[in-house]
Amino acid sequence: MSHLSFGIKTAPQWTTYEDMLSIWQDADAEPTLEHAWLFDHFFPLSGDLNGPCLEGWTVLSALAAVTKRIRLGLMVTGNTYRHPAVLANIAATVDIISKGRLDFGIGAGWNEAEHEAYGIPLYKPGERLRRLEEACEIIKRMWTEAAPTFEGRYYQIKDAYCEPKPVQKPYPPFVIGGGGEKLTLRIVAKYANIWNIPGGTPEDFKHKSAILDEHCAAIGRNPAEIARSIQIVINPNNLQETREAIQKLINVGANHIVLNLRPPYPAGIVHRLVTEIVEPLTNTNA
C-alpha cells in the first residue's frame, strides 16, 4: 500500500494562538506525525458566529516560523476569499518561511454566512468549481513561469510576477478538498497530490475514491500519485474508538490521516495520539 501518514489539525476557532502553538510544537517534536493543519474561515463553524476565529494564512505563517520539521497547510483555503494571484504570493511566502514545508490546500469555498457578511459573492456550485479549476492553473503557472499571462473565463492575469518562487520544485503539493463526483474529483485528478474529504462513512470514501480513479484513468494519470486524505475528529476520552474508526478507513484506501483536535486541548494529548493511535495503526498496517 502507499505510504501511510498521520497529522494533526487545530482549527483556529474557540482557541488562542498560544494554545495552538503548544500543540504544533508538541507535534513537531513527534517524528511519527508528518503534517499539521489549520482551516480557512473567518467565523467559527460551531457555536456562535461572533466567537473567536483567527485568520488561517496569518496563523500558518507564524507557525511555519516556529516549527522545524512538520509539513503544514490549510485544510483547505476557500478559493472565493482571495484572488488566485494574491493567494499564489501568500502561499509562496509561507513555503519560503517554512523552508519548503507547505502543502497547499484549496477548495471551491462554501460558507454562506461569511460570504454574505463580508459582501463576497458566493457563486452557484458549478461556477465555484470552474473558478477553482482556473485558480489552480493560475497558481501553478505563477509558481513555475517567470511572467505568466492567463485569459480565463473568470480570472485574467498579465505578466503576473510571483517572486521569489516557492522553495519546493516544481511547486508545493496541491491538496484539494471536496467530494463532488463530476467536477471536483475531475479537478483533483488533474491537479492534486493529496485529495481530502472532511468526513463520511468508509463506504462513501471507497465509492468516491473509485470515482477519482476513473477520472485519473480518463486523463492518463496514475491514481497512486494522489494520497487519499480523511479528517477525523478526536474523542480524547476514547482514543480506542477513534483508532478503530480510522482502521476502517485505512481498509478502504485512506492513507493520509488528519487527527482533528477540538479545544480545550487536554494536557499531553499529542503524545497520547502518537502512542494510542499512530504507533498501533502504523505497526498494524506496515
C-alpha positions as a LaTeX table, in Angstrom:
\begin{tabular}{lrrr}
\hline
Residue & $x$ (\AA) & $y$ (\AA) & $z$ (\AA) \\
\hline
Met1 & 0.00 & 0.00 & 0.00 \\
Ser2 & 1.04 & 3.66 & $-0.37$ \\
His3 & 2.80 & 5.48 & 2.41 \\
Leu4 & 0.56 & 5.88 & 5.47 \\
Ser5 & 0.93 & 9.28 & 7.14 \\
Phe6 & $-0.62$ & 10.95 & 10.18 \\
Gly7 & $-1.04$ & 14.59 & 11.12 \\
Ile8 & $-2.98$ & 16.90 & 13.42 \\
Lys9 & $-5.43$ & 19.73 & 12.84 \\
Thr10 & $-6.24$ & 22.64 & 15.14 \\
Ala11 & $-9.00$ & 24.78 & 13.64 \\
Pro12 & $-8.26$ & 28.34 & 14.80 \\
Gln13 & $-11.72$ & 28.79 & 16.37 \\
Trp14 & $-12.65$ & 28.96 & 20.08 \\
Thr15 & $-8.97$ & 28.83 & 21.00 \\
Thr16 & $-5.87$ & 31.04 & 21.23 \\
Tyr17 & $-2.67$ & 31.32 & 19.23 \\
Glu18 & $-0.71$ & 30.25 & 22.33 \\
Asp19 & $-2.73$ & 27.06 & 22.78 \\
Met20 & $-2.37$ & 26.09 & 19.10 \\
Leu21 & 1.35 & 26.92 & 19.21 \\
Ser22 & 1.81 & 24.50 & 22.10 \\
Ile23 & 0.07 & 21.68 & 20.16 \\
Trp24 & 2.07 & 22.37 & 16.98 \\
Gln25 & 5.39 & 22.42 & 18.82 \\
Asp26 & 4.50 & 19.13 & 20.50 \\
Ala27 & 3.58 & 17.67 & 17.10 \\
Asp28 & 6.80 & 18.99 & 15.55 \\
Ala29 & 8.72 & 17.05 & 18.20 \\
Glu30 & 6.96 & 13.73 & 17.39 \\
Pro31 & 8.63 & 12.18 & 14.30 \\
Thr32 & 5.64 & 9.91 & 13.56 \\
Leu33 & 3.41 & 12.97 & 12.99 \\
Glu34 & 4.17 & 14.24 & 9.49 \\
His35 & 1.74 & 17.13 & 8.92 \\
Ala36 & $-0.30$ & 19.80 & 10.73 \\
Trp37 & $-3.31$ & 21.81 & 9.57 \\
Leu38 & $-5.49$ & 24.84 & 10.22 \\
Phe39 & $-8.72$ & 25.84 & 8.47 \\
Asp40 & $-9.67$ & 28.89 & 6.40 \\
His41 & $-12.71$ & 30.55 & 7.95 \\
Phe42 & $-13.47$ & 33.94 & 9.47 \\
Phe43 & $-16.35$ & 32.87 & 11.73 \\
Pro44 & $-16.45$ & 29.75 & 13.92 \\
Leu45 & $-18.11$ & 26.75 & 12.29 \\
Ser46 & $-19.64$ & 25.71 & 15.63 \\
Gly47 & $-21.32$ & 27.77 & 18.33 \\
Asp48 & $-21.96$ & 31.49 & 17.98 \\
Leu49 & $-20.75$ & 33.21 & 14.81 \\
Asn50 & $-19.32$ & 36.01 & 16.95 \\
Gly51 & $-16.92$ & 33.67 & 18.75 \\
Pro52 & $-13.13$ & 33.87 & 18.37 \\
Cys53 & $-11.71$ & 32.77 & 15.00 \\
Leu54 & $-8.18$ & 33.65 & 13.86 \\
Glu55 & $-7.28$ & 34.09 & 10.17 \\
Gly56 & $-5.75$ & 30.90 & 8.81 \\
Trp57 & $-2.92$ & 32.02 & 6.50 \\
Thr58 & $-1.63$ & 34.52 & 9.06 \\
Val59 & $-1.53$ & 31.89 & 11.80 \\
Leu60 & 0.05 & 29.39 & 9.38 \\
Ser61 & 2.83 & 31.84 & 8.58 \\
Ala62 & 3.54 & 32.33 & 12.29 \\
Leu63 & 3.57 & 28.58 & 12.97 \\
Ala64 & 5.78 & 27.99 & 9.92 \\
Ala65 & 8.39 & 30.26 & 11.51 \\
Val66 & 8.49 & 28.42 & 14.84 \\
Thr67 & 8.37 & 24.79 & 13.69 \\
Lys68 & 11.23 & 22.96 & 12.01 \\
Arg69 & 10.14 & 19.64 & 10.55 \\
Ile70 & 6.43 & 19.10 & 10.21 \\
Arg71 & 4.65 & 19.80 & 6.90 \\
Leu72 & 1.86 & 22.34 & 7.21 \\
Gly73 & $-1.13$ & 23.80 & 5.43 \\
Leu74 & $-4.75$ & 24.93 & 5.48 \\
Met75 & $-7.35$ & 22.20 & 5.11 \\
Val76 & $-8.47$ & 23.91 & 2.87 \\
Thr77 & $-8.35$ & 27.51 & 1.58 \\
Gly78 & $-11.64$ & 28.83 & 0.20 \\
Asn79 & $-10.85$ & 29.95 & $-3.34$ \\
Thr80 & $-13.56$ & 32.63 & $-3.30$ \\
Tyr81 & $-11.92$ & 34.54 & $-0.42$ \\
Arg82 & $-8.78$ & 35.71 & $-2.28$ \\
His83 & $-7.91$ & 36.31 & $-5.90$ \\
Pro84 & $-5.76$ & 33.37 & $-7.07$ \\
Ala85 & $-2.84$ & 35.66 & $-7.98$ \\
Val86 & $-2.82$ & 37.09 & $-4.45$ \\
Leu87 & $-3.14$ & 33.60 & $-2.98$ \\
Ala88 & $-0.18$ & 32.37 & $-5.06$ \\
Asn89 & 2.00 & 35.03 & $-3.44$ \\
Ile90 & 0.73 & 34.31 & 0.07 \\
Ala91 & 1.39 & 30.58 & $-0.30$ \\
Ala92 & 4.82 & 31.08 & $-1.91$ \\
Thr93 & 5.78 & 33.28 & 1.05 \\
Val94 & 4.69 & 30.62 & 3.57 \\
Asp95 & 6.66 & 27.98 & 1.66 \\
Ile96 & 9.74 & 30.20 & 1.91 \\
Ile97 & 9.24 & 30.91 & 5.63 \\
Ser98 & 8.80 & 27.17 & 6.30 \\
Lys99 & 11.84 & 26.28 & 4.14 \\
Gly100 & 9.72 & 24.19 & 1.79 \\
Arg101 & 7.17 & 22.52 & 4.07 \\
Leu102 & 3.88 & 23.88 & 2.66 \\
Asp103 & 1.14 & 21.55 & 1.46 \\
Phe104 & $-1.12$ & 23.91 & $-0.48$ \\
Gly105 & $-4.76$ & 23.21 & 0.39 \\
Ile106 & $-7.55$ & 24.67 & $-1.75$ \\
Gly107 & $-11.26$ & 24.11 & $-2.30$ \\
Ala108 & $-14.16$ & 25.85 & $-4.03$ \\
Gly109 & $-15.49$ & 27.70 & $-0.94$ \\
Trp110 & $-18.94$ & 27.18 & 0.55 \\
Asn111 & $-19.65$ & 29.13 & 3.73 \\
Glu112 & $-22.76$ & 31.22 & 3.11 \\
Ala113 & $-22.65$ & 33.24 & 6.35 \\
Glu114 & $-19.11$ & 34.50 & 5.72 \\
His115 & $-19.74$ & 35.44 & 2.09 \\
Glu116 & $-22.92$ & 37.28 & 2.99 \\
Ala117 & $-21.39$ & 39.15 & 5.93 \\
Tyr118 & $-18.29$ & 40.22 & 4.01 \\
Gly119 & $-20.00$ & 41.02 & 0.72 \\
Ile120 & $-18.04$ & 38.30 & $-1.10$ \\
Pro121 & $-20.03$ & 36.75 & $-3.96$ \\
Leu122 & $-20.92$ & 33.08 & $-3.40$ \\
Tyr123 & $-21.47$ & 31.79 & $-6.91$ \\
Lys124 & $-23.54$ & 28.75 & $-7.80$ \\
Pro125 & $-21.72$ & 25.42 & $-7.18$ \\
Gly126 & $-20.88$ & 24.81 & $-10.86$ \\
Glu127 & $-19.31$ & 28.24 & $-11.26$ \\
Arg128 & $-17.40$ & 27.90 & $-7.97$ \\
Leu129 & $-15.82$ & 24.70 & $-9.27$ \\
Arg130 & $-14.95$ & 26.16 & $-12.66$ \\
Arg131 & $-13.35$ & 29.09 & $-10.81$ \\
Leu132 & $-11.40$ & 26.62 & $-8.66$ \\
Glu133 & $-10.02$ & 24.94 & $-11.77$ \\
Glu134 & $-8.89$ & 28.26 & $-13.27$ \\
Ala135 & $-7.38$ & 29.24 & $-9.90$ \\
Cys136 & $-5.32$ & 26.02 & $-9.73$ \\
Glu137 & $-3.98$ & 26.69 & $-13.24$ \\
Ile138 & $-3.09$ & 30.32 & $-12.44$ \\
Ile139 & $-1.35$ & 29.43 & $-9.17$ \\
Lys140 & 0.63 & 26.60 & $-10.78$ \\
Arg141 & 1.78 & 28.91 & $-13.57$ \\
Met142 & 2.72 & 31.69 & $-11.18$ \\
Trp143 & 4.89 & 29.25 & $-9.27$ \\
Thr144 & 6.62 & 27.87 & $-12.36$ \\
Glu145 & 6.69 & 30.62 & $-15.04$ \\
Ala146 & 8.59 & 33.91 & $-14.99$ \\
Ala147 & 5.74 & 36.22 & $-16.07$ \\
Pro148 & 2.58 & 34.19 & $-16.71$ \\
Thr149 & $-0.43$ & 35.51 & $-18.58$ \\
Phe150 & $-3.78$ & 33.73 & $-18.41$ \\
Glu151 & $-7.02$ & 34.70 & $-20.08$ \\
Gly152 & $-9.74$ & 32.70 & $-18.35$ \\
Arg153 & $-13.49$ & 32.95 & $-18.24$ \\
Tyr154 & $-13.38$ & 34.15 & $-14.62$ \\
Tyr155 & $-9.81$ & 35.26 & $-13.96$ \\
Gln156 & $-7.28$ & 37.11 & $-16.08$ \\
Ile157 & $-3.63$ & 37.79 & $-15.25$ \\
Lys158 & $-0.96$ & 39.56 & $-17.31$ \\
Asp159 & 2.77 & 39.36 & $-16.57$ \\
Ala160 & 1.83 & 38.18 & $-13.09$ \\
Tyr161 & 5.14 & 38.03 & $-11.26$ \\
Cys162 & 5.45 & 35.89 & $-8.15$ \\
Glu163 & 8.98 & 36.35 & $-6.84$ \\
Pro164 & 10.63 & 34.72 & $-5.12$ \\
Lys165 & 9.20 & 31.39 & $-6.21$ \\
Pro166 & 8.30 & 28.69 & $-3.65$ \\
Val167 & 11.22 & 26.64 & $-2.30$ \\
Gln168 & 9.63 & 23.34 & $-3.39$ \\
Lys169 & 10.14 & 22.34 & $-7.01$ \\
Pro170 & 8.34 & 22.25 & $-9.30$ \\
Tyr171 & 5.89 & 23.71 & $-6.74$ \\
Pro172 & 4.27 & 22.88 & $-3.36$ \\
Pro173 & 1.92 & 19.87 & $-3.45$ \\
Phe174 & $-1.73$ & 20.72 & $-4.12$ \\
Val175 & $-4.22$ & 19.42 & $-1.55$ \\
Ile176 & $-7.75$ & 19.66 & $-2.96$ \\
Gly177 & $-10.74$ & 19.19 & $-0.68$ \\
Gly178 & $-14.21$ & 18.05 & $-1.70$ \\
Gly179 & $-16.22$ & 15.09 & $-2.88$ \\
Gly180 & $-18.27$ & 16.26 & $-5.88$ \\
Glu181 & $-18.08$ & 13.37 & $-8.32$ \\
Lys182 & $-18.42$ & 15.13 & $-11.68$ \\
Leu183 & $-16.39$ & 18.33 & $-11.34$ \\
Thr184 & $-14.45$ & 18.34 & $-8.05$ \\
Leu185 & $-12.89$ & 14.91 & $-8.48$ \\
Arg186 & $-12.02$ & 15.72 & $-12.09$ \\
Ile187 & $-10.08$ & 18.78 & $-10.85$ \\
Val188 & $-8.46$ & 16.60 & $-8.16$ \\
Ala189 & $-7.33$ & 14.12 & $-10.84$ \\
Lys190 & $-5.78$ & 16.96 & $-12.85$ \\
Tyr191 & $-4.01$ & 18.96 & $-10.13$ \\
Ala192 & $-3.92$ & 17.29 & $-6.71$ \\
Asn193 & $-1.12$ & 15.45 & $-4.94$ \\
Ile194 & $-3.45$ & 14.88 & $-1.98$ \\
Trp195 & $-7.25$ & 14.58 & $-2.08$ \\
Asn196 & $-9.08$ & 15.31 & 1.16 \\
Ile197 & $-12.61$ & 14.56 & 2.16 \\
Pro198 & $-13.69$ & 16.02 & 5.51 \\
Gly199 & $-15.66$ & 13.03 & 6.77 \\
Gly200 & $-18.21$ & 10.39 & 5.85 \\
Thr201 & $-18.54$ & 6.63 & 6.05 \\
Pro202 & $-15.90$ & 4.18 & 4.84 \\
Glu203 & $-18.36$ & 3.10 & 2.11 \\
Asp204 & $-18.73$ & 6.68 & 0.90 \\
Phe205 & $-14.96$ & 7.16 & 0.94 \\
Lys206 & $-14.40$ & 3.96 & $-1.05$ \\
His207 & $-17.03$ & 4.97 & $-3.62$ \\
Lys208 & $-15.61$ & 8.47 & $-4.18$ \\
Ser209 & $-12.06$ & 7.13 & $-4.27$ \\
Ala210 & $-13.10$ & 4.75 & $-7.08$ \\
Ile211 & $-14.65$ & 7.69 & $-9.00$ \\
Leu212 & $-11.36$ & 9.57 & $-8.59$ \\
Asp213 & $-9.53$ & 6.56 & $-10.07$ \\
Glu214 & $-11.85$ & 6.76 & $-13.09$ \\
His215 & $-11.11$ & 10.47 & $-13.58$ \\
Cys216 & $-7.37$ & 9.68 & $-13.38$ \\
Ala217 & $-7.75$ & 6.95 & $-16.00$ \\
Ala218 & $-9.56$ & 9.37 & $-18.32$ \\
Ile219 & $-6.55$ & 11.73 & $-18.39$ \\
Gly220 & $-3.84$ & 9.05 & $-18.17$ \\
Arg221 & $-2.72$ & 9.84 & $-14.63$ \\
Asn222 & $-1.55$ & 7.15 & $-12.21$ \\
Pro223 & $-4.12$ & 7.26 & $-9.35$ \\
Ala224 & $-1.45$ & 6.06 & $-6.91$ \\
Glu225 & 0.17 & 9.51 & $-7.25$ \\
Ile226 & $-2.71$ & 11.03 & $-5.25$ \\
Ala227 & $-2.73$ & 10.45 & $-1.48$ \\
Arg228 & $-6.23$ & 9.81 & $-0.07$ \\
Ser229 & $-6.83$ & 12.02 & 2.95 \\
Ile230 & $-9.52$ & 11.88 & 5.61 \\
Gln231 & $-10.19$ & 14.08 & 8.64 \\
Ile232 & $-11.45$ & 12.50 & 11.81 \\
Val233 & $-12.47$ & 14.36 & 14.98 \\
Ile234 & $-10.66$ & 13.03 & 18.04 \\
Asn235 & $-12.57$ & 11.99 & 21.14 \\
Pro236 & $-9.84$ & 12.36 & 23.79 \\
Asn237 & $-11.94$ & 10.30 & 26.23 \\
Asn238 & $-11.99$ & 7.29 & 23.92 \\
Leu239 & $-8.97$ & 7.11 & 21.63 \\
Gln240 & $-9.56$ & 3.39 & 21.07 \\
Glu241 & $-12.87$ & 4.20 & 19.37 \\
Thr242 & $-11.08$ & 6.76 & 17.17 \\
Arg243 & $-8.36$ & 4.23 & 16.33 \\
Glu244 & $-10.93$ & 1.62 & 15.28 \\
Ala245 & $-12.78$ & 4.16 & 13.11 \\
Ile246 & $-9.50$ & 5.11 & 11.38 \\
Gln247 & $-8.62$ & 1.46 & 10.73 \\
Lys248 & $-11.90$ & 1.02 & 8.85 \\
Leu249 & $-10.97$ & 3.99 & 6.65 \\
Ile250 & $-7.45$ & 2.66 & 6.07 \\
Asn251 & $-9.05$ & $-0.63$ & 4.98 \\
Val252 & $-10.80$ & 1.19 & 2.11 \\
Gly253 & $-7.74$ & 3.12 & 0.95 \\
Ala254 & $-7.28$ & 6.17 & 3.21 \\
Asn255 & $-3.54$ & 6.76 & 3.66 \\
His256 & $-3.28$ & 10.40 & 4.81 \\
Ile257 & $-4.94$ & 10.69 & 8.22 \\
Val258 & $-5.71$ & 14.06 & 9.83 \\
Leu259 & $-6.47$ & 13.91 & 13.56 \\
Asn260 & $-8.73$ & 16.87 & 14.25 \\
Leu261 & $-8.31$ & 18.23 & 17.78 \\
Arg262 & $-11.05$ & 20.35 & 19.32 \\
Pro263 & $-10.30$ & 22.84 & 22.12 \\
Pro264 & $-9.75$ & 22.88 & 25.01 \\
Tyr265 & $-6.77$ & 20.63 & 24.29 \\
Pro266 & $-6.10$ & 18.13 & 27.09 \\
Ala267 & $-2.59$ & 18.12 & 28.56 \\
Gly268 & $-0.30$ & 15.65 & 26.83 \\
Ile269 & $-2.81$ & 14.93 & 24.05 \\
Val270 & $-0.27$ & 14.92 & 21.21 \\
His271 & 1.88 & 12.26 & 22.84 \\
Arg272 & $-1.25$ & 10.21 & 23.57 \\
Leu273 & $-2.29$ & 10.42 & 19.91 \\
Val274 & 1.11 & 9.02 & 18.97 \\
Thr275 & 1.16 & 6.17 & 21.46 \\
Glu276 & $-2.53$ & 5.21 & 21.34 \\
Ile277 & $-3.39$ & 5.84 & 17.66 \\
Val278 & $-0.44$ & 6.48 & 15.34 \\
Glu279 & 2.03 & 3.82 & 16.52 \\
Pro280 & $-0.52$ & 0.97 & 16.83 \\
Leu281 & $-2.01$ & 1.74 & 13.38 \\
Thr282 & 1.42 & 2.14 & 11.77 \\
Asn283 & 2.50 & $-1.24$ & 13.16 \\
Thr284 & $-0.77$ & $-2.95$ & 12.17 \\
Asn285 & $-0.65$ & $-1.62$ & 8.61 \\
Ala286 & 3.08 & $-1.93$ & 7.98 \\
\hline
\end{tabular}
